[in-house]
């Protein structure tokens, strides 16, 4: 398998795992499964570029408050970032 196909396959696995996590937060009850895919893409992009938990938390906070209009505090988004970061570490051990 060439490198590009391998990366695409890995991305799909990462995307699916992260989508499951984000949807488990139940930010909008009964929303379609792709409702927060923009957050998923943002997180994966940051993580692939080596972002740490602090950067991830700040980006999640910005995305949720600015683009989705949530009144969420920084501590809450730091908790979400920790979950995303731990998932990232787990799926990259495989």
Secondary structure, DSSP 8 states (H G I E B T S, - for coil): --HHHHHHHHHHHHHHHHHHHHHHT-SSTT--TTTTHHHHHHHHHHHHTT--HHHHHHHHHHIIIIIS-----HHHHHHHHHHHHHHHHHHTT-
